[in-house]
Amino acid sequence: MPPMGPRGMGGGPNRDGRYSAKSKPKDMKRAIERLLMYIGEDKKKVFLAIACVLISAGANLAGTYMLKPIINGLGETGISAEERIGDLLLGLAVMAAIYLIGVAATFIQSRTMIRVSQNTLRRIRDDLFARLQKLSVRYFDTNSAGDIMSRFTNDVDNIGQMFDSTLLQMFSGTLTLVGSMVLMFITNVPLALVTLLLTPLMAKVGGTIASHTRKYFSKQQAALGEVNGYIEEIITGQKVVKVFNHEEKVKSEFDGLNKKLRGIQAKANFLGGIMGPCMNATSQVSYTITAFIGSVLAFFTRLGRIGTGGFAALDVGGLTVFVNYSKQFARPINEIANQVNVIMSALAGAERVFAVMDEEPEAAHDTNKVKLENVKGDVVIDDVTFGYDPGKIILKNISVYAHPGQKIAFVGSTGAGKTTITNLLTRFYDIDSGKITIDGIDIRDADRESLRENIAMVLQDTHLFTGTVMENIRYGRLDATDEEVKQAAMTSCAHMFIKNMPDGYDTMLTGDGSNLSQGQRQLLNIARAALSKAPILILDEATSSVDTMTEQHINRGMDALMENRTTFVIAHRLSTIRNADAIMVLENGEIIERGTHEELLAQRGRYYELYTGIKELD
């Protein structure tokens, strides 16, 4: 079997070092560009949301500016109290109308952006899932299932959280920032310059904190993947944990991973949390200085020491408006700062998602490859050498041939390379040297999908999908009729127990067929293979997980299943392969004996020792 990655370490460094818990986002700009490409598929909705942001930002700025004539109007002389009240009410009504328009625009923008966000996440999940279907078995052998799941859940959810509000908040904040600055210069140039000079202080504080926050949020995503991978592994192997009384051991290991995640999350959230207060503090300093200088200018303008037409002149209404714009000028910076944790998590998650999408796919179709048709099942494995890792050879100069309809068995200790041969035959992995041909065609020159259409497999580890018994068997050939499905079940001796189930073939299976025995699950797996019309059959210790009585049922069905098919059998129970046309005995990746059952017994070698019980398989 191919080597697995470190247990529960899906977020840690894998074999080629693609991603580790200590890595930082490698290309944030590229991640943002790719996210924007996904959003761009909803251009009309995005433009509508942007238009609403423009209206909302403009309404907020205009509404604030209305304070100047309203306040100054209250201090005007030479008009009656009734006129003053009338002007006040009119000004307040206009201000209310402006703000209502802004509220309506914000509502439409929020609803629209939520739709854009959900559409974008759907496309990302679709593309991510589609890419997984194209990846080689090697990828799944070397990456934790929990960490892969984390890309679909935690990472995509973080992207969605950013899409829902953060992007438009940043755009709105930029508009407010620019608009406030322009209106501040229109209101009073000296005060605007003071505010502008204090801005680098806020930017320096935010930038310093953000640089540290980005690093810890990237680590947090990887540590979360490790925890998810470990949980998934322990839940799957819960029976093993309990039978060996390792509950305390796995609790201790999980506690270590959980503490690591807690430590990283605490640092990431602390830095993200202090961003807002720090930015608020610096903005309050800016606000206080601006208010003080503005009050002095307004005071001297009131005394007439500053001419009302001068660029430094400031009336009470102008001061009120300016300090409000000063607050609005700082608010976008604060909002962006407060969203740093969301942005950093989303970008770290996006890079993890895109890292999967960028994995080299396993080409199923290739116009330059040969499509295998009318395969007879003449298989030749010629001088094949292979290793899962460079420098570590698993198979050494293996040569095997099988004529159509023959049954070839492989026997050997664990790790001898039996399953590896079948992995190469199906091109789950490609050989390092040598050649494998089917009907004279090198499988490296064959279209992968057509190759696998001609090979059926029954593995030791069964897997059933959520669905009916009928649907699970039909997985072997989706266009099979109900009668063909039932015939396949009869061939595998599964029909008897199926018809005794509550709903027969319409019985729903969930949890990988948890309501069935191991033997029953294997019988359904064999029925699935029986339904396939593939001329080549691989049985990887198919009966090792069933009892002797069930094995007898399976063996009767196997004879019918293997009829007219080229069959490769990996056997643990030697009694099941006595009628094989040839038996290959493997040790350390080499064939040390070959022949029929009788011939190998006559040699009185390794096979003889195993069959007679002198020695046992490791």
Beta strands, then each sheet from edge to edge (+ up, - down):
strand 1: 379-386
strand 2: 395-402
strand 3: 407-412
strand 4: 433-438
strand 5: 441-442
strand 6: 455-458
strand 7: 467-468
strand 8: 508-509
strand 9: 536-540
strand 10: 566-570
strand 11: 582-587
strand 12: 590-595
sheet 1: 2+ 1- 4+ 5-
sheet 2: 6+ 9+ 10+ 3+ 11+ 12-
sheet 3: 7+ 8-
end
